[in-house]
Amino acid sequence: PESPLPEPSPRGGLTLVTTPDAVGGAARALSPDGGKAGRSPEGVKRAARHQVKVRLSKVAITLVDIRPQELATFYFSEVAGDVLRVEKEQDRFRSASLIVGDCQVDNMLAKTPHPVLLYPSPPPETKERQERGEIPPGTPPEDEGGEQGPFLRFAAVEDLNEKDFATDVPIMKKLQAELRDVELNLEGRLVVLVLTFYRACARLLLSAPNAPLERDELVLFAPSTSRRLYFEMFALPPVKVNFSFARRDLSADDAKAAAEVKSSMAWLAASVDNAPLAMNALVTRHAFMDWPTLLAVLSEHYHKECVRQLYRVLGSVEVLGNPVGLLRNLGSGFHAFKSGLTGLRHGDQESFKEGTKTMVRHSAHGLSNSIAKVSSSMSRGLASAANDEDFLREREDRKDHTGRPESAQVGLRQGSTQFFKSVGSGFAGMLRLPAQGYKARGASGMLEGLAKGATGLVCKPTSGFLDLIANTTEGLRNQTNPSGKPLHSRLREPRALGGPEGALRSLHAPPLPHALLLERLATQSSSLPSLGGDLVADTCRSHMVVTDGVLLFTGRHCVWAPYNTRERASFCDAGLNGALSDAQVRACLLGWHVQWKDLGGLWVEGDTLVIQADSQECATWDRLRLEGLGSEVEQACHTMHDAWRWSV
């Protein structure tokens, strides 16, 4: 067209561009001969150009499973899509392009060692400038002074001149993509849950009504329905991936839903730390294939690339101390020191000082990283040898909740807390397990419990001491990080999906009062003697407001929080999932909390709710009584029973 295309709004939107002579296509279609005569009515020209532009400033997509809980959130910014169709006498083609300026994928599980799943790596020149000290670590890309390309660029062009209308085979002149290098941080729980989500969606989409669910996923691309394409050029770019993987076990309720997937994921056994993977480009010319063949080519290419670099993954396993990373850091430090020596020979003392500092920084980072990984792996092994699943889960949840230490001082403080809790758990198990075994199976059970308690008394404190070493050295590693790799954080925290109905809430909604109450009680549970361990890793499922306090039902605990004041006139109405005011939240104290697996029975005596412990599971408490419930006692009993049944 003679006039320039209108620019879309910077805030995003859709632009539909059609040239003035495009009316000719509609006129020919409405002519008596349908436009087959090859000439258009007088005064009407042939259509030449149609274009649709889409600009989106920000896009966020969240995966929510059936529980419901958020799994992952995909963030895309500066998304630009363009679809163009040109029809002229000698130039007929159709093209599509997509540009994504930036991308980040967040892990939305509540407690995770890797809050950010995927994000673009800084360019190599930025890393070099950070190592030389020209750019502070963690500087945003827009402040680095250099230009950065988009995260993803995709383009496809279809030739309409040479299209074979007899066989209806599309002829693709070009299909290519460009992708920036990425940081990929996976977690075992998330991998299993996302794969379970994918299989559930595949069954739903591929099964017709009243049809069996066991159908092959490639049925969509059966030979009778698939279309063949001719690719004059098909090109995918080389990609560098810095890969990390953290092993985490599923909780009890997640394990039930993902049992089918978990059995086939044996490779989730070892943790990997910053394995540098380099995927080669895939370029195919003059290829004639259908969709199943194209998918098979892609799968085979990337499978071979992963197998080719398997040694890098094995060399970055945490239990070995990530020797690949250690050698890479020592080599970089030695190279910088060698450059400093060369500068010193020419009288450049500043170059020698910078080279020495870089060597010390790289060496300290590599050695502390290896010590931290080996110590953490040994600690987990000893914690597993103690044969106490609750201790192992609380250890991992506490580490994920506190986050990675930013310095050696912070790591020392976190490690000391973990050490003292491990020692306390070891002595508590030594006293509890023999009595628990005696109640369950007599003298033989007492001897078995004594053996387990003695094992825990040795393994748990030793595991805590290794955690102390691991946390301290990890803090030193983060403090001496030479690459200046920014510690990315989530763009938002995971949402509580609402009450028992699991309704989604607004992204900008304030925290729920019962979630704030559980957070306050969690700090008290970690410092006061309790019956059921820490509440740090718990998520509130429902609650019940009664006259004297609040009952909270979490995934692992039943919590009683009585009021510490007699002024209850301003408090909200009682009932299941009743509204909580800020005054109620502030007035609640932690009375007790017990694990659902330790419960043996519930019954009502007058206006008192009696909670009986299971003699085969717990020996630290026998019976709890909630008195003065009045007319609310029946509802409290039924509500607690439903929460107990759901949790176990």
Phi, psi and omega in degrees: 000154180291321181276146180293157179290140178293138179281137179287162179294142179296340179276359179104163179155192182232136179235124177250118183244124175227128182293156181301329183276009179289345180295340181298326179298317179293323180295317179296323180294331181268357179289160184302322181266008179070015180081014183280348183285351177086001178228145182265161177301157183297136178086000181240127180263164180283145179297139184240322191208132174230135183214139175234126178242136177234129177234122179237125181291312180214142177225134177229130179233128183242135174268128178234127183271190190280350185301309004259151173209151178284135179258305183208152177234128180260125178246128176233136178233151180053058180270128181230120177243143184216123176240126185228136174229123180242129179229104174232180184298313184244007184219092180236116179207167178224133184224155176217140179220152179218131178232128176243115184293316182210156183212142173211136178242122183257139172278117187261011172293146191299310182241116185212144176285340180235088180296331180250123185278317184211139174199158183291143176282149173294148181296158183303321182294329177292318178299318180297319179293326177292321178293329178278355179086008180284333180236130177296147177301139177082012180294133178300150182301326183289344180261006185274347178088357180246168180266139177236134179283174179292162179293317182221138174224123183230140180214139177220136180230126178249128180274120179264352179286318187260012183295134180274100184287341179290317179261352179056049179260116176293140179249109182266112178291324183205135171216107185215162182216155174231137183221136177285160175296147188229157169256123183242116182238104182261160175226142186303315181298316183294320180300314181293317182291321179292321178294323174297318177300316181296316181294322178296317178294321180296318178298321182292320184280328187268357182252129176279165177302138180062024179247151178296152183276341184281085179229149181289138180294336181277008178296335177295337183245037178296153183303331183286338183246344184281151179253139175272148180232150174251120181255113174288325173208126176235117188222128171243141190279163169288144183225136173256128183238124173266104194258131174228148180217132179244125178281127175219137181276150179285151171288172186297316182288325176291324182295327179295316183288333186249022183298321182294319182284319185299327181294337181259009184245057181291341182286357180275027188274331187239146177272145182235141183237110171051059175277120181278111180249138180235107180272126179288162179287157175239114181234124179232132181239142176053056180253142180234106186205163177262182185296316177301321179294319179297316178296322179294321178296315179297315181298316181294321181297308184286334173295315178296322179295321178292318179294323181297330182251024180298330180296329178290323177293315179296324179287348179254011179295138186294326183295338176267358180083018180051065181296331178296316178294323179296313179295323179295319179291317179295321179295319178295319179295319179294322179296319178294321179293322178296320177295324177294322177296320178298319177293326180294326178296333179263013176084014180264093182287327179297321178297321179294320179296315180295320178296320178294316179299318180296319179297316180296318181295314179295318181295316179296320180294313182295315181292316180294325177295316180294317179297319181296318182291317179295315180297318180295320179294317177295322179297317179295320178298317178292323177296323176291325179293338178290347176059043179229097184297324180295319179295318180295317181292318179294325178297313180291319180296322180292321178295319179290328182288318181286336179083176182279134181292139181274342181210171180295326180294316178295319178297322178296320179293316178295319180295324179295318177300315179295323181295313182293324177293323178293319177297315178298320178295324178296314179291322178297319178294325178296326179275328187274317188296318177299316179295321177296317179293325179293320178294328184277313188222020175077217185294320180296320177294326178294319178295320178295318177295325178295320178294317178296320180296320178294321177297316178293327180295332178270314188285319186293310177298323178295319176298320178295323178294320176294326174295324176299316178294317183296316181293320181294313180291330176293321175297320176295322178298313180293329180288330183252024182296112185283334184279351181064029181297117184292141176277094182292150178233163178298149174286338172205160179278158179300144180272143164281126190279009175112203183277206182299335180284349177067036181283140177289143179248164180297147179298329184259012179290145178292160179301145179293143182300320181291333174290321176295322178296316179297324178296320177294317181292331179296322177295326178286325182293334180277348182244344181251152174299137185219171181263339189231018178082188184288153173258009188300320187264010185274157174233129183287128178264316178201174179207165178221127179266123177242183187294319187260359182171203184228132172262125178250134179244110181256184179291337184234345188226156163251125189240133175247122182237094179284158177284147177258016180217154179265357181272093184246013183295326183272000182283154184286172182294151179279168176137175180290127182052036178291158181293141179245132176269166177297326178295321178296316181299318180290332184277349185277140172237159179282114176275299174201163172210134182233153179279144181299326183290344180270352181284142177243337181181161178224142172201168184248134173233097183069240176256025182242134174262123182255131180243118183256136179280153175279120184294337181273351184246325190221139177235000182277344175211153184245316184205139176239147182230128172255107186259160175072029180279341178062226182289350181273357189294320181295315179295321178296321180294313180294321180294316179294324179295318179296317178296322178296313181295320180295323186283325184261000000 
